[in-house]
């Protein structure tokens, strides 16, 4: 997991699936408990698709609640 924070305080992380050799974004929604920011995750997927191997199967995009940095 590689965590990131933008200027507005939104947090996101890139998770690496070593068996697949792909990455996927995980973005918990700030102040909303265990809710994901799906729009941000899809935006990150689209932004990174040309740079990194992004996992296409969204059912493999597991939540990483309580991960350090997020």
SEKEKOL-863989 format. One record per residue (C-alpha): residue in one letter; x negated, y, z negated. Coordinates in steps of 0.25 Angstrom, whole numbers, plus 2048, in hexadecimal, padded with zeros to 3 digits. Layout:
REM SEKEKOL-863989
aXYZ
...
END
This chain:
REM SEKEKOL-863989
x800800800
x7FB80E804
x8038197FD
x805827803
x80D8337FE
x81183F807
x81284E804
x82084C7FF
x81D8417F5
x8238357FD
x81B8297FB
x81981D805
x80F812806
x80A809811
x80B7FA80E
x8027F0815
x8087E2818
x7FB7DA819
x8017CE81E
x8087D6829
x7FD7E082C
x8077EB82B
x80A7F7823
x8187FD81E
x81B80A817
x82280A809
x828817804
x82F8177F7
x8398227F6
x83582C7EB
x83E82D7DF
x8488237E5
x8438167DD
x84180A7E6
x8468117F3
x83D8117FF
x83C81D808
x840815815
x83F82181E
x83182481A
x82D81681C
x83281682A
x82B82382D
x81E81E828
x820811830
x82281983D
x81782283A
x80D817837
x81180D842
x80681284C
x7FB812841
x7FE805839
x8047F883B
x8127FB834
x81A7EF830
x8267EF839
x82F7E5831
x8357EF826
x8397E381E
x82B7E181A
x82A7F0815
x82B7EC806
x82C7F67FB
x8207F87F2
x8267FE7E6
x81D8037DB
x8118027E4
x80580B7E0
x8058197E7
x8148187EA
END
